[in-house]
Amino acid sequence: MEFFRIHKTIPFMKNALILNLISGITFVLAVFFIVTRGFHLSIEFTGGTVMEVNYQQAAQLDEVRSSISALKYSDFQVQNFGTSRDVIIRLPVDKTMSSTEQSNTVMAALKKASPDAELRRVEFVGPQVGNELFSNGLKALAFVVVGIMIYLGIRFEWKFALACVIANLHDVVIILGFFAFFQWEFSLPVLAGVLAVLGYSVNESVVIMDRIRENFRKQRRASVREVIDGAITQTISRTVITHASTQMMVLSMFFFGGPSLHNFALALTIGIWFGIYSSVFVAAAIAMWLGVKREDMIKTPKKEDPASEVIY
C-alpha cells in the first residue's frame, strides 16, 4: 500500500558522513550522561511502601494524587488496580518514618478528601528487591539484543547484520541517554518501551536492507550508493504510513493515558523518530562503508571435488 510514490531517487547517502558524525556525537553524549548522571529509578527499582485502597465509587485518581502531593511527596505512583474502585499507591522510602506511619498519614489525607476510602493492604518493598528487579530488567534487555544479533546474522550477510545491530543499539542508548540527562523517571513501563523500540527499529532496518538486497540483484549497472538511495526512496511511503499511524497511537497514550503511561509513551516517541533516522542514515551508511557489494548477495556455487567423480 502506498499513499504516494517518489519517482526521482533521493540522494540520502550524499550527506551520510555529516549526519553520522552528528549521530556519533549524540551517542557519545548519551553514554556520558548515563555514566555520570545515572537514572532516576522508580519505586519498583528503589523500594518503598505499597498501599491498596478501595473506594465505594469509582476512584478519582487526580484527587488521590492531589491529596498525596499535599503531603510533600513528589516521587509516587497512583493507578487503578483490577477495577476502577481499587487503587494502588506506591510511596518512596521515607527514612523519617516507618511504613506503617507512612500509610496512616496517607490514609488520613485520603479520608479527608473521600471518607469512603478503605485501606485493604500495606506492604513494604525493600531496596534489595528493587535492585534485583532492575538487574533482571537489564538482563532481559541484554538477552533481547543477543537474540536480535543472532537473527540478523542468520537473515543477512554479515555486513548488513553488523550495520543493523549498530543502528539498533544506537537507538536504545540514545533513549537511555535522554532519560539520564533529563532525569525522567525510569520505571518498568519505560523498560518495556525500550524493548518495544528495539523490536520496532529492527523491523524498519530489515525492510530497508531487504530492499537493498533485492535492488542489488535487479539493478546490475547501478553503483552501490545508487542502489541504497533507490531502496530507501522506494520504502518511504511504507515508512510514513507505519510510523505516522504508530505515532498517533503513542501520542494518544502520551496525552490521555495518564502519568502511568506518560514516560512509556515518551520512550516510544523518542525511539520511533530515532528508529527512522538510524535505519535510513546509520544502518544503510554503515553497510555502504563496510563495502557491501553485489557479489555479497550472490552465493558462489560450490565446486565439485574432482576426486569424487566416478570413472567408467
Secondary structure as GFF3:
##gff-version 3
##sequence-region A 1 312
A	DSSP	three_ten_helix	12	15	.	.	.	ID=ss1
A	DSSP	alpha_helix	16	37	.	.	.	ID=ss2
A	DSSP	beta_strand	40	41	.	.	.	ID=ss3
A	DSSP	alpha_helix	43	46	.	.	.	ID=ss4
A	DSSP	beta_strand	48	54	.	.	.	ID=ss5
A	DSSP	alpha_helix	61	69	.	.	.	ID=ss6
A	DSSP	beta_strand	77	80	.	.	.	ID=ss7
A	DSSP	beta_strand	86	92	.	.	.	ID=ss8
A	DSSP	alpha_helix	99	113	.	.	.	ID=ss9
A	DSSP	beta_strand	118	125	.	.	.	ID=ss10
A	DSSP	alpha_helix	127	155	.	.	.	ID=ss11
A	DSSP	alpha_helix	158	182	.	.	.	ID=ss12
A	DSSP	beta_strand	185	186	.	.	.	ID=ss13
A	DSSP	alpha_helix	188	218	.	.	.	ID=ss14
A	DSSP	alpha_helix	224	234	.	.	.	ID=ss15
A	DSSP	alpha_helix	236	256	.	.	.	ID=ss16
A	DSSP	alpha_helix	259	277	.	.	.	ID=ss17
A	DSSP	pi_helix	278	283	.	.	.	ID=ss18
A	DSSP	alpha_helix	284	289	.	.	.	ID=ss19
A	DSSP	alpha_helix	294	297	.	.	.	ID=ss20
A	DSSP	three_ten_helix	306	308	.	.	.	ID=ss21
###
